């Protein structure tokens, strides 16, 4: 066997965070551990939370926030969804009625699209006034 390839195996002291220490053999003289058989929850039977980088606090904040605003009941969520569906159906029906009214509206043979556009431009410019209940085939009257 080649000499000097293996590390030195020496007596070592193991120190736990709970204060317990014992002797063993290792390649390093002093070892430090966070949990040992004296303080580990599996061996002691007590529950203890080891906090690593604030994870426990983050978890507890999320739990508290979730319990502060309880979830709505399933019945309330279902009723809200049904109300949304009913409103959507009403909007669709209204849209269909408007489309049918537009397609069924009688077209005036007197007015052409150019005449209508000219009257609209004149009305927008304030040159003429159009009565809201005046039929399409009546001429708009100039303002005085």
Secondary structure, 3 states (H helix, E strand, C coil): CCCCCCCCCEEEEEEECCCCEEEEEECCCEEEECCCCCCCHHHHCCCCCCCCCCHHHHHHHHHHHHHHCCCCCHHHHHHHHHHHHHHHHHHHHHHHHHHHHHHHCCCCCCCCHHHHHHHHHHHHHCCEECCCCCCCCCCCEECC
